Amino acid sequence: MNPFKVKGVHIQRKAYAMEMNDPENAEITMYGEVVENHPTHWYTGEPLEGDFIVQDAFLRDLDNLSKAKTITIRMNSVGGDSLVGMVIHNRLRELSAKGTHLVCVVDGAAMSAASVIMSACDEVRVNPASLVMIHRCWGFLFGCYNANDLRQSAEMFDAYDRAAVSAYQRKTKISGEELLRMMSETTWLTGAEAVEKGFADSLIEDAEPLDIAASADGQSLFVRGKKIHLAPGMFAPDSIPTLKNQNQPEPSGKQNGGTIMANLPQKQENSAPVNATVEQQPNMADYIQAERQRLQEIDALAGLFDVETIHAAKYGEHPCTAQEMAYQAAQKAAQQGHQFLAALEADAKSSGTQAISAAAPANAPEDGTLTPEQRMAKGRMDAKALHNSKEGN
């Protein structure tokens, strides 16, 4: 009996899985965001919820497939860390150089760093409604910087862009100048367009229709009912239908003349019919712009309010604008302040401290007034009593 068939490779992580049931063929499912380390909350330090493909763990698991003759990667990823994408790309190229045939099937999206990983494969297959997105590297800067610091950061970003261009160029044979232009414009490609440009090798013509829709703020995609978040500052193209109700589990997946359909809310007065395409709804573009602005204004105040307040304002039972959120939060704070003062007053009354009066020094007049000499004497007595109580403690 072949011992390999008994053991095999069966690795199941939250955002990826690796299977190898025979000595020649292996499959990797990558449905997550590539990161160097698992992200944590900026304030609490607690790990964030999400589908994260962590670099070191993924590469350790990948070593288990090093003997496979063919590795098929099923991809649905928003991308993530540029350097991590390049590290995984390079490790895959090493396997290819040693004779492993690498196949990538884009089940949903291969965006940003994920498109770099996709480009490491010898063969790329896409669905007609798959999405491939390339763009220039960017990052967050916090703190104070001078011109030299900023130039150094810009040079680092340029280096990442050149590395990505080299990966794309090997796959597509497009010139570096053209690739940089496409990246500068944040280029989105459907499956057929990816094949035309050379990012993919073949179109899966008999594939089932792929459900893709964007959230109302354009910062998330729903692919086969799975929500994937785009990077901050990145928005889905207007050509992708928009879901108004982001709590819906998945789009309807209908097609009409090649246009992907989204399961939109029920018809209201002066609104477009249910399941209408973006082109059929004359006010949809205005709605999308207004909704994105509303959510962006709320995000701008995220540092001032707790996570529950922000989420309720965006997607709660009664969503509101940033101004309404701030007003409601101020009302809540005022109410809490009144409750605190009331509780403080009740505690003071129950303690009985109001019945205690300060003792007057000896020889004080009957009306309770003190001469300057008596006030000085009382001050010295109080200071001495305080000093003695501290020593006692």
Salt bridges, closest charged atoms under 4 A:
GLU19 OE1 - HIS10 ND1 2.52
GLU24 OE2 - LYS69 NZ 3.55
GLU49 OE1 - LYS14 NZ 3.44
ASP51 OD2 - LYS226 NZ 2.58
ASP61 OD2 - ARG13 NE 3.02
ASP63 OD1 - ARG91 NH1 3.51
ASP107 OD1 - ARG74 NH2 2.87
ASP122 OD1 - ARG93 NH1 3.29
ASP122 OD2 - HIS101 ND1 3.99
GLU123 OE1 - HIS101 NE2 3.28
GLU123 OE2 - ARG125 NE 2.86
ASP158 OD1 - ARG136 NH2 3.30
ASP161 OD2 - ARG136 NE 2.76
GLU178 OE2 - ARG181 NH2 2.54
GLU185 OE1 - ARG181 NH1 2.89
ASP201 OD2 - LYS171 NZ 2.59
ASP238 OD1 - ARG292 NH1 3.62
GLU291 OE2 - ARG294 NH2 2.98
ASP299 OD1 - LYS314 NZ 2.50
GLU317 OE2 - HIS318 NE2 3.94
GLU345 OE2 - LYS349 NZ 3.53
ASP382 OD2 - LYS378 NZ 2.93
GLU391 OE2 - HIS387 NE2 2.92
